[in-house]
Amino acid sequence: MRSTLSVLGMFGVALLLWACYPASEVSYSNPQESTVNQWMIEHRTSDGKLQLTMRVRSQRKDGDFSFSHSGFGITPDQLSGLSRDQMMSASGTNVSFQLKRDAGTFNFEGWFKQGNGSGHFTFTPNSSFSGELARLGFGRATDEQLLSLAMGDTGFAFINELKAQGYDTATVEQLVRMSNHGVSLEYLQGLKGLGYTVKTTDLIVRMKDHGVSLNFIRELTGIGYTNLTPEELVRTKDHGVSAKYINEFVAAGYDRAPLEQWVRLKDHGVSMTFATELKELGYERIPLDELRRMKDHGVSANFIKELREVGFTNVPVDQLIRLKDHGVSASYIRKMQEKGFTNLPVDEYVRLKNRGEREE
């Protein structure tokens, strides 16, 4: 979803700002539905852009209300009728301005003070755009669908890019779905620039929903993982494998393994911290599969340290796993030594445990 976390993070502030303005009710073509539309803008000093958040409240036929939120960054020049002086007013000022998009125009009214503003808005659907969609074979869009398309800036440039890249998009519903899930023109063009032509609506929406950002792909490409399938990108992201995660191991002297191996390693909870703790105990550059086995069987750095305290140092990985699997701990060995079972090899303590020799 488009900037979902940032929208939610600002929502508390938005409530305080929006509470100052009476929201206007706007009726669309369906007389049984009405909406209360509210907006908030924050000035982002880091890049000079504005963060625009819009909230739409819709009343359904059953009388209940539903809310939808959309947040995205825009440049001040996209807002017709709003000057910098108005935005940065020290004492505050009333404002009226527009955001024009192919699917329709947003008409904003409200208040600005010191770079931040809020108020209410109406939306004027562009019937000509709806007619052009029908002419292009997508079908005619409803006013509600035009609102969704305008929210995501899904217009002619977006449609032309879809066609140029050979996407299978054929209906207004598919366009709306991409718009609602944050698939933008920038995302389409960015994927193409990185060598990816996804071509299916469902797959590109899935990529976006699962957090496969352009930066995520760039970082993987930068460390040699190129020409991945969309499914591989989604799986890698879902399992928490990032370029940073892989680079930590490479920097420690490990070879660049196949991506699927990093996914398995991450799934089994193997971190660079775990590998570093083992290295400090003399287990340097343990093969990745061995690291995974050790983690799976509960062989931790503390387990190895405790074994050292009872006289067992440099125990091979296979024997460490065997001890752990059979419940032979440092505490058990110490108790057996106190009972006279001293100077025994590791395997003998395993046999004692298996024969039922107790610590008591």
LUMLOMAR-583002 format. One record per residue (C-alpha): residue number from 1; x, y, z. Coordinates in Angstrom, 3 decimals, m for minus. Layout:
<fidren->NUM	X->X	Y->Y	Z->Z>
...
END
This chain:
<fidren->1	X->0.000	Y->0.000	Z->0.000>
<fidren->2	X->1.157	Y->3.571	Z->m0.697>
<fidren->3	X->3.162	Y->4.839	Z->2.264>
<fidren->4	X->0.878	Y->2.995	Z->4.683>
<fidren->5	X->3.141	Y->3.238	Z->7.716>
<fidren->6	X->3.870	Y->6.939	Z->7.230>
<fidren->7	X->0.174	Y->7.645	Z->6.827>
<fidren->8	X->m0.677	Y->5.846	Z->10.040>
<fidren->9	X->2.178	Y->7.567	Z->11.833>
<fidren->10	X->0.808	Y->10.988	Z->10.892>
<fidren->11	X->m2.802	Y->10.109	Z->11.555>
<fidren->12	X->m2.727	Y->11.282	Z->15.167>
<fidren->13	X->m1.457	Y->14.685	Z->14.072>
<fidren->14	X->m4.010	Y->14.720	Z->11.274>
<fidren->15	X->m6.873	Y->14.247	Z->13.685>
<fidren->16	X->m5.826	Y->17.329	Z->15.619>
<fidren->17	X->m5.540	Y->19.400	Z->12.462>
<fidren->18	X->m8.681	Y->18.066	Z->10.796>
<fidren->19	X->m10.725	Y->18.602	Z->13.942>
<fidren->20	X->m10.396	Y->22.350	Z->13.410>
<fidren->21	X->m12.341	Y->22.292	Z->10.142>
<fidren->22	X->m15.952	Y->21.308	Z->9.472>
<fidren->23	X->m15.916	Y->18.577	Z->6.843>
<fidren->24	X->m18.192	Y->19.024	Z->3.854>
<fidren->25	X->m20.341	Y->16.251	Z->2.539>
<fidren->26	X->m20.184	Y->15.540	Z->m1.173>
<fidren->27	X->m22.752	Y->13.466	Z->m3.023>
<fidren->28	X->m21.727	Y->11.431	Z->m6.044>
<fidren->29	X->m23.864	Y->9.871	Z->m8.742>
<fidren->30	X->m25.202	Y->7.298	Z->m6.310>
<fidren->31	X->m27.577	Y->9.211	Z->m3.980>
<fidren->32	X->m27.268	Y->6.515	Z->m1.333>
<fidren->33	X->m23.545	Y->7.177	Z->m0.869>
<fidren->34	X->m21.894	Y->10.287	Z->0.553>
<fidren->35	X->m18.281	Y->11.022	Z->1.435>
<fidren->36	X->m16.434	Y->13.319	Z->3.793>
<fidren->37	X->m13.016	Y->14.045	Z->2.337>
<fidren->38	X->m10.217	Y->15.546	Z->4.395>
<fidren->39	X->m6.593	Y->16.423	Z->3.645>
<fidren->40	X->m3.389	Y->17.210	Z->5.478>
<fidren->41	X->m0.072	Y->18.465	Z->4.114>
<fidren->42	X->3.260	Y->18.450	Z->5.919>
<fidren->43	X->6.360	Y->20.156	Z->4.579>
<fidren->44	X->9.309	Y->17.753	Z->4.348>
<fidren->45	X->12.351	Y->19.882	Z->5.002>
<fidren->46	X->14.769	Y->17.084	Z->4.058>
<fidren->47	X->13.905	Y->17.089	Z->0.345>
<fidren->48	X->11.663	Y->20.115	Z->m0.075>
<fidren->49	X->8.663	Y->17.971	Z->m0.988>
<fidren->50	X->5.236	Y->17.940	Z->0.584>
<fidren->51	X->3.600	Y->14.903	Z->2.152>
<fidren->52	X->m0.059	Y->14.909	Z->1.175>
<fidren->53	X->m2.437	Y->12.686	Z->3.128>
<fidren->54	X->m6.065	Y->12.315	Z->2.111>
<fidren->55	X->m8.866	Y->10.585	Z->3.963>
<fidren->56	X->m12.159	Y->9.542	Z->2.419>
<fidren->57	X->m15.142	Y->8.453	Z->4.505>
<fidren->58	X->m17.805	Y->6.568	Z->2.569>
<fidren->59	X->m21.271	Y->5.705	Z->3.741>
<fidren->60	X->m22.533	Y->2.372	Z->2.502>
<fidren->61	X->m26.101	Y->1.426	Z->1.742>
<fidren->62	X->m26.414	Y->m0.311	Z->5.111>
<fidren->63	X->m25.633	Y->2.993	Z->6.867>
<fidren->64	X->m22.173	Y->2.047	Z->8.104>
<fidren->65	X->m19.097	Y->4.093	Z->7.258>
<fidren->66	X->m15.776	Y->2.978	Z->5.831>
<fidren->67	X->m12.545	Y->4.971	Z->5.682>
<fidren->68	X->m9.666	Y->4.931	Z->3.247>
<fidren->69	X->m6.366	Y->6.789	Z->3.491>
<fidren->70	X->m3.793	Y->7.661	Z->0.876>
<fidren->71	X->m0.465	Y->9.366	Z->1.421>
<fidren->72	X->2.273	Y->10.324	Z->m1.028>
<fidren->73	X->4.941	Y->12.907	Z->m1.691>
<fidren->74	X->4.408	Y->15.721	Z->m4.178>
<fidren->75	X->6.263	Y->18.842	Z->m5.255>
<fidren->76	X->4.705	Y->22.243	Z->m4.483>
<fidren->77	X->4.431	Y->23.107	Z->m8.190>
<fidren->78	X->1.817	Y->20.368	Z->m8.646>
<fidren->79	X->m0.630	Y->22.311	Z->m6.475>
<fidren->80	X->m2.272	Y->25.027	Z->m8.542>
<fidren->81	X->m3.206	Y->28.171	Z->m6.637>
<fidren->82	X->m1.043	Y->27.530	Z->m3.563>
<fidren->83	X->1.991	Y->29.775	Z->m3.066>
<fidren->84	X->5.007	Y->29.306	Z->m0.840>
<fidren->85	X->4.073	Y->32.453	Z->1.091>
<fidren->86	X->0.688	Y->30.935	Z->1.902>
<fidren->87	X->2.238	Y->27.639	Z->3.001>
<fidren->88	X->4.843	Y->29.271	Z->5.208>
<fidren->89	X->2.552	Y->31.934	Z->6.694>
<fidren->90	X->3.628	Y->32.625	Z->10.269>
<fidren->91	X->0.171	Y->33.629	Z->11.482>
<fidren->92	X->m1.827	Y->31.232	Z->9.271>
<fidren->93	X->m4.029	Y->31.803	Z->6.262>
<fidren->94	X->m7.019	Y->30.357	Z->4.462>
<fidren->95	X->m6.170	Y->28.555	Z->1.227>
<fidren->96	X->m7.893	Y->27.207	Z->m1.858>
<fidren->97	X->m5.962	Y->25.185	Z->m4.454>
<fidren->98	X->m6.148	Y->22.249	Z->m6.879>
<fidren->99	X->m4.342	Y->19.050	Z->m7.799>
<fidren->100	X->m5.104	Y->18.124	Z->m11.399>
<fidren->101	X->m4.736	Y->14.577	Z->m12.676>
<fidren->102	X->m5.904	Y->12.755	Z->m15.782>
<fidren->103	X->m8.721	Y->10.970	Z->m13.934>
<fidren->104	X->m10.027	Y->14.131	Z->m12.279>
<fidren->105	X->m9.284	Y->17.202	Z->m10.180>
<fidren->106	X->m8.984	Y->17.541	Z->m6.406>
<fidren->107	X->m10.263	Y->20.873	Z->m5.094>
<fidren->108	X->m8.808	Y->21.721	Z->m1.684>
<fidren->109	X->m9.905	Y->24.279	Z->0.900>
<fidren->110	X->m8.494	Y->24.785	Z->4.363>
<fidren->111	X->m5.757	Y->26.433	Z->6.367>
<fidren->112	X->m1.964	Y->26.652	Z->6.205>
<fidren->113	X->0.517	Y->27.745	Z->8.849>
<fidren->114	X->4.323	Y->27.427	Z->8.940>
<fidren->115	X->4.493	Y->24.746	Z->6.257>
<fidren->116	X->1.628	Y->22.549	Z->7.453>
<fidren->117	X->m1.993	Y->22.598	Z->6.414>
<fidren->118	X->m5.288	Y->20.749	Z->6.556>
<fidren->119	X->m8.893	Y->21.029	Z->5.508>
<fidren->120	X->m11.397	Y->19.329	Z->3.240>
<fidren->121	X->m11.565	Y->18.596	Z->m0.467>
<fidren->122	X->m13.933	Y->17.644	Z->m3.242>
<fidren->123	X->m13.181	Y->15.581	Z->m6.297>
<fidren->124	X->m14.379	Y->16.374	Z->m9.818>
<fidren->125	X->m14.204	Y->13.246	Z->m12.005>
<fidren->126	X->m12.969	Y->13.635	Z->m15.580>
<fidren->127	X->m15.636	Y->12.064	Z->m17.758>
<fidren->128	X->m13.436	Y->12.520	Z->m20.840>
<fidren->129	X->m10.810	Y->10.277	Z->m19.262>
<fidren->130	X->m13.462	Y->7.667	Z->m18.538>
<fidren->131	X->m14.547	Y->7.834	Z->m22.171>
<fidren->132	X->m10.968	Y->7.450	Z->m23.362>
<fidren->133	X->m10.531	Y->4.367	Z->m21.175>
<fidren->134	X->m13.590	Y->2.884	Z->m22.853>
<fidren->135	X->m12.181	Y->3.734	Z->m26.282>
<fidren->136	X->m8.901	Y->2.013	Z->m25.388>
<fidren->137	X->m10.783	Y->m1.144	Z->m24.442>
<fidren->138	X->m10.567	Y->m0.912	Z->m20.636>
<fidren->139	X->m14.252	Y->m0.162	Z->m20.142>
<fidren->140	X->m15.855	Y->2.982	Z->m18.737>
<fidren->141	X->m14.791	Y->3.956	Z->m15.209>
<fidren->142	X->m17.259	Y->4.953	Z->m12.511>
<fidren->143	X->m16.741	Y->8.140	Z->m10.496>
<fidren->144	X->m15.529	Y->6.053	Z->m7.583>
<fidren->145	X->m12.976	Y->4.302	Z->m9.809>
<fidren->146	X->m11.836	Y->7.634	Z->m11.218>
<fidren->147	X->m11.228	Y->8.826	Z->m7.655>
<fidren->148	X->m9.015	Y->5.793	Z->m6.998>
<fidren->149	X->m7.113	Y->6.324	Z->m10.250>
<fidren->150	X->m6.596	Y->10.005	Z->m9.457>
<fidren->151	X->m5.365	Y->9.169	Z->m5.947>
<fidren->152	X->m2.630	Y->6.994	Z->m7.448>
<fidren->153	X->m1.960	Y->9.333	Z->m10.385>
<fidren->154	X->m2.825	Y->6.472	Z->m12.702>
<fidren->155	X->m3.263	Y->8.282	Z->m15.990>
<fidren->156	X->m2.293	Y->8.215	Z->m19.648>
<fidren->157	X->1.461	Y->8.039	Z->m19.003>
<fidren->158	X->0.915	Y->5.001	Z->m16.753>
<fidren->159	X->m1.302	Y->3.279	Z->m19.337>
<fidren->160	X->1.166	Y->3.986	Z->m22.132>
<fidren->161	X->3.966	Y->2.475	Z->m20.055>
<fidren->162	X->1.889	Y->m0.648	Z->m19.418>
<fidren->163	X->1.312	Y->m1.064	Z->m23.130>
<fidren->164	X->4.948	Y->m0.404	Z->m23.997>
<fidren->165	X->6.067	Y->m3.090	Z->m21.557>
<fidren->166	X->3.489	Y->m5.617	Z->m22.765>
<fidren->167	X->1.390	Y->m5.912	Z->m19.598>
<fidren->168	X->m1.773	Y->m8.011	Z->m19.763>
<fidren->169	X->m3.919	Y->m5.226	Z->m18.270>
<fidren->170	X->m7.295	Y->m5.099	Z->m20.013>
<fidren->171	X->m9.863	Y->m3.702	Z->m17.546>
<fidren->172	X->m10.493	Y->m0.644	Z->m15.416>
<fidren->173	X->m10.619	Y->m2.935	Z->m12.382>
<fidren->174	X->m6.998	Y->m3.952	Z->m12.996>
<fidren->175	X->m5.915	Y->m0.325	Z->m13.282>
<fidren->176	X->m7.723	Y->0.524	Z->m10.038>
<fidren->177	X->m6.165	Y->m2.444	Z->m8.272>
<fidren->178	X->m2.668	Y->m1.353	Z->m9.247>
<fidren->179	X->m3.428	Y->2.206	Z->m8.214>
<fidren->180	X->m4.796	Y->1.142	Z->m4.826>
<fidren->181	X->m1.743	Y->m1.032	Z->m4.161>
<fidren->182	X->0.785	Y->1.679	Z->m4.949>
<fidren->183	X->1.997	Y->0.530	Z->m8.365>
<fidren->184	X->3.103	Y->3.853	Z->m9.834>
<fidren->185	X->4.601	Y->5.002	Z->m13.111>
<fidren->186	X->7.922	Y->5.417	Z->m11.313>
<fidren->187	X->7.750	Y->1.800	Z->m10.133>
<fidren->188	X->6.963	Y->0.506	Z->m13.635>
<fidren->189	X->9.782	Y->2.491	Z->m15.212>
<fidren->190	X->12.184	Y->1.620	Z->m12.404>
<fidren->191	X->11.586	Y->m2.104	Z->m12.843>
<fidren->192	X->12.156	Y->m1.797	Z->m16.578>
<fidren->193	X->15.387	Y->0.103	Z->m15.965>
<fidren->194	X->16.571	Y->m2.739	Z->m13.746>
<fidren->195	X->15.761	Y->m5.295	Z->m16.421>
<fidren->196	X->12.410	Y->m6.517	Z->m15.092>
<fidren->197	X->9.265	Y->m6.733	Z->m17.223>
<fidren->198	X->6.714	Y->m8.394	Z->m14.985>
<fidren->199	X->3.844	Y->m8.127	Z->m17.510>
<fidren->200	X->1.062	Y->m9.377	Z->m15.217>
<fidren->201	X->m1.098	Y->m7.234	Z->m12.946>
<fidren->202	X->m1.363	Y->m9.844	Z->m10.198>
<fidren->203	X->2.388	Y->m10.340	Z->m10.006>
<fidren->204	X->3.371	Y->m6.671	Z->m9.899>
<fidren->205	X->0.729	Y->m5.997	Z->m7.220>
<fidren->206	X->2.108	Y->m8.942	Z->m5.241>
<fidren->207	X->5.636	Y->m7.553	Z->m5.526>
<fidren->208	X->4.500	Y->m4.161	Z->m4.282>
<fidren->209	X->2.421	Y->m5.621	Z->m1.452>
<fidren->210	X->5.349	Y->m7.714	Z->m0.236>
<fidren->211	X->7.714	Y->m4.754	Z->m0.097>
<fidren->212	X->9.820	Y->m5.487	Z->m3.170>
<fidren->213	X->10.971	Y->m1.913	Z->m3.694>
<fidren->214	X->13.237	Y->m0.603	Z->m6.423>
<fidren->215	X->15.926	Y->0.010	Z->m3.825>
<fidren->216	X->15.663	Y->m3.593	Z->m2.586>
<fidren->217	X->16.261	Y->m4.858	Z->m6.142>
<fidren->218	X->19.106	Y->m2.387	Z->m6.716>
<fidren->219	X->20.886	Y->m3.535	Z->m3.574>
<fidren->220	X->20.659	Y->m7.203	Z->m4.586>
<fidren->221	X->21.857	Y->m6.327	Z->m8.071>
<fidren->222	X->24.771	Y->m4.446	Z->m6.548>
<fidren->223	X->26.097	Y->m7.607	Z->m4.885>
<fidren->224	X->25.685	Y->m9.800	Z->m7.929>
<fidren->225	X->22.132	Y->m11.155	Z->m7.719>
<fidren->226	X->20.646	Y->m10.251	Z->m11.088>
<fidren->227	X->17.950	Y->m11.596	Z->m13.408>
<fidren->228	X->15.867	Y->m12.862	Z->m10.509>
<fidren->229	X->12.271	Y->m13.833	Z->m11.129>
<fidren->230	X->9.499	Y->m11.812	Z->m9.441>
<fidren->231	X->8.729	Y->m14.906	Z->m7.348>
<fidren->232	X->12.357	Y->m15.061	Z->m6.162>
<fidren->233	X->12.292	Y->m11.390	Z->m5.243>
<fidren->234	X->9.078	Y->m11.824	Z->m3.236>
<fidren->235	X->10.394	Y->m14.930	Z->m1.458>
<fidren->236	X->13.690	Y->m13.234	Z->m0.620>
<fidren->237	X->11.919	Y->m10.193	Z->0.798>
<fidren->238	X->9.342	Y->m12.245	Z->2.701>
<fidren->239	X->12.064	Y->m14.231	Z->4.447>
<fidren->240	X->13.994	Y->m11.147	Z->5.533>
<fidren->241	X->17.070	Y->m11.647	Z->3.359>
<fidren->242	X->18.603	Y->m8.328	Z->2.366>
<fidren->243	X->21.822	Y->m7.259	Z->0.691>
<fidren->244	X->23.037	Y->m6.135	Z->4.123>
<fidren->245	X->22.438	Y->m9.602	Z->5.583>
<fidren->246	X->24.417	Y->m11.278	Z->2.797>
<fidren->247	X->27.205	Y->m8.698	Z->2.876>
<fidren->248	X->27.820	Y->m9.311	Z->6.568>
<fidren->249	X->28.753	Y->m12.903	Z->5.805>
<fidren->250	X->30.749	Y->m12.016	Z->2.691>
<fidren->251	X->32.736	Y->m9.453	Z->4.697>
<fidren->252	X->33.531	Y->m12.209	Z->7.214>
<fidren->253	X->35.086	Y->m14.324	Z->4.466>
<fidren->254	X->32.163	Y->m16.400	Z->3.232>
<fidren->255	X->31.598	Y->m16.989	Z->m0.462>
<fidren->256	X->28.528	Y->m15.543	Z->m2.184>
<fidren->257	X->26.129	Y->m18.494	Z->m1.974>
<fidren->258	X->22.989	Y->m19.061	Z->m4.067>
<fidren->259	X->20.101	Y->m16.867	Z->m2.922>
<fidren->260	X->18.031	Y->m19.849	Z->m1.805>
<fidren->261	X->20.777	Y->m20.840	Z->0.618>
<fidren->262	X->20.634	Y->m17.428	Z->2.275>
<fidren->263	X->16.855	Y->m17.776	Z->2.547>
<fidren->264	X->17.230	Y->m21.129	Z->4.345>
<fidren->265	X->19.905	Y->m19.702	Z->6.608>
<fidren->266	X->17.718	Y->m16.758	Z->7.571>
<fidren->267	X->14.687	Y->m18.994	Z->8.085>
<fidren->268	X->16.634	Y->m21.081	Z->10.588>
<fidren->269	X->17.664	Y->m18.046	Z->12.599>
<fidren->270	X->21.339	Y->m17.909	Z->11.645>
<fidren->271	X->22.706	Y->m14.395	Z->12.027>
<fidren->272	X->26.172	Y->m12.920	Z->11.694>
<fidren->273	X->26.119	Y->m12.451	Z->15.460>
<fidren->274	X->25.789	Y->m16.227	Z->15.850>
<fidren->275	X->28.670	Y->m16.837	Z->13.426>
<fidren->276	X->30.832	Y->m14.235	Z->15.200>
<fidren->277	X->30.232	Y->m15.803	Z->18.615>
<fidren->278	X->31.365	Y->m19.156	Z->17.239>
<fidren->279	X->34.422	Y->m17.564	Z->15.609>
<fidren->280	X->35.480	Y->m16.124	Z->18.960>
<fidren->281	X->35.445	Y->m19.670	Z->20.314>
<fidren->282	X->37.669	Y->m20.948	Z->17.505>
<fidren->283	X->34.960	Y->m22.099	Z->15.102>
<fidren->284	X->35.924	Y->m19.856	Z->12.231>
<fidren->285	X->34.106	Y->m19.828	Z->8.885>
<fidren->286	X->31.944	Y->m22.805	Z->9.676>
<fidren->287	X->30.212	Y->m23.820	Z->6.393>
<fidren->288	X->26.794	Y->m22.237	Z->6.031>
<fidren->289	X->24.991	Y->m25.580	Z->6.126>
<fidren->290	X->26.848	Y->m26.462	Z->9.327>
<fidren->291	X->25.862	Y->m23.157	Z->10.884>
<fidren->292	X->22.250	Y->m23.956	Z->10.065>
<fidren->293	X->22.544	Y->m27.453	Z->11.584>
<fidren->294	X->24.102	Y->m26.079	Z->14.758>
<fidren->295	X->21.324	Y->m23.520	Z->15.098>
<fidren->296	X->18.637	Y->m26.129	Z->14.403>
<fidren->297	X->20.009	Y->m28.482	Z->17.070>
<fidren->298	X->20.436	Y->m25.776	Z->19.701>
<fidren->299	X->24.241	Y->m25.672	Z->19.748>
<fidren->300	X->24.903	Y->m22.176	Z->21.056>
<fidren->301	X->28.043	Y->m20.315	Z->22.069>
<fidren->302	X->27.054	Y->m20.751	Z->25.721>
<fidren->303	X->26.706	Y->m24.509	Z->25.246>
<fidren->304	X->30.288	Y->m24.645	Z->23.893>
<fidren->305	X->31.616	Y->m22.406	Z->26.680>
<fidren->306	X->30.052	Y->m24.630	Z->29.330>
<fidren->307	X->31.644	Y->m27.719	Z->27.774>
<fidren->308	X->35.016	Y->m26.007	Z->28.001>
<fidren->309	X->34.517	Y->m25.505	Z->31.709>
<fidren->310	X->34.348	Y->m29.295	Z->32.165>
<fidren->311	X->37.412	Y->m29.946	Z->30.058>
<fidren->312	X->36.109	Y->m30.325	Z->26.516>
<fidren->313	X->37.670	Y->m27.933	Z->24.030>
<fidren->314	X->37.661	Y->m27.897	Z->20.235>
<fidren->315	X->34.862	Y->m30.432	Z->20.055>
<fidren->316	X->33.992	Y->m31.077	Z->16.371>
<fidren->317	X->30.678	Y->m29.734	Z->15.134>
<fidren->318	X->29.187	Y->m33.198	Z->14.593>
<fidren->319	X->29.961	Y->m34.190	Z->18.166>
<fidren->320	X->28.542	Y->m30.928	Z->19.523>
<fidren->321	X->25.300	Y->m31.699	Z->17.709>
<fidren->322	X->25.315	Y->m35.280	Z->18.978>
<fidren->323	X->25.799	Y->m34.155	Z->22.580>
<fidren->324	X->22.956	Y->m31.685	Z->22.277>
<fidren->325	X->20.641	Y->m34.197	Z->20.597>
<fidren->326	X->21.187	Y->m36.733	Z->23.367>
<fidren->327	X->20.746	Y->m34.225	Z->26.189>
<fidren->328	X->24.356	Y->m34.374	Z->27.346>
<fidren->329	X->25.080	Y->m30.988	Z->28.868>
<fidren->330	X->28.065	Y->m29.647	Z->30.767>
<fidren->331	X->26.038	Y->m30.065	Z->33.941>
<fidren->332	X->25.467	Y->m33.755	Z->33.186>
<fidren->333	X->29.147	Y->m34.340	Z->32.453>
<fidren->334	X->30.152	Y->m32.604	Z->35.689>
<fidren->335	X->27.811	Y->m34.809	Z->37.716>
<fidren->336	X->29.168	Y->m37.943	Z->36.032>
<fidren->337	X->32.717	Y->m36.821	Z->36.755>
<fidren->338	X->31.814	Y->m36.363	Z->40.415>
<fidren->339	X->30.524	Y->m39.957	Z->40.393>
<fidren->340	X->33.890	Y->m41.170	Z->39.109>
<fidren->341	X->33.297	Y->m41.183	Z->35.351>
<fidren->342	X->36.360	Y->m39.091	Z->34.540>
<fidren->343	X->38.639	Y->m38.755	Z->31.527>
<fidren->344	X->36.022	Y->m40.201	Z->29.208>
<fidren->345	X->35.680	Y->m39.220	Z->25.555>
<fidren->346	X->32.544	Y->m37.412	Z->24.449>
<fidren->347	X->30.913	Y->m40.514	Z->23.011>
<fidren->348	X->31.155	Y->m42.312	Z->26.363>
<fidren->349	X->29.077	Y->m39.642	Z->28.072>
<fidren->350	X->26.494	Y->m40.050	Z->25.331>
<fidren->351	X->26.418	Y->m43.808	Z->26.003>
<fidren->352	X->26.029	Y->m43.203	Z->29.740>
<fidren->353	X->23.100	Y->m40.922	Z->29.059>
<fidren->354	X->21.523	Y->m43.408	Z->26.683>
<fidren->355	X->21.901	Y->m46.240	Z->29.254>
<fidren->356	X->19.950	Y->m44.150	Z->31.720>
<fidren->357	X->22.831	Y->m43.179	Z->33.993>
<fidren->358	X->21.327	Y->m40.366	Z->36.013>
<fidren->359	X->22.873	Y->m37.264	Z->37.473>
<fidren->360	X->21.382	Y->m37.790	Z->40.933>
END
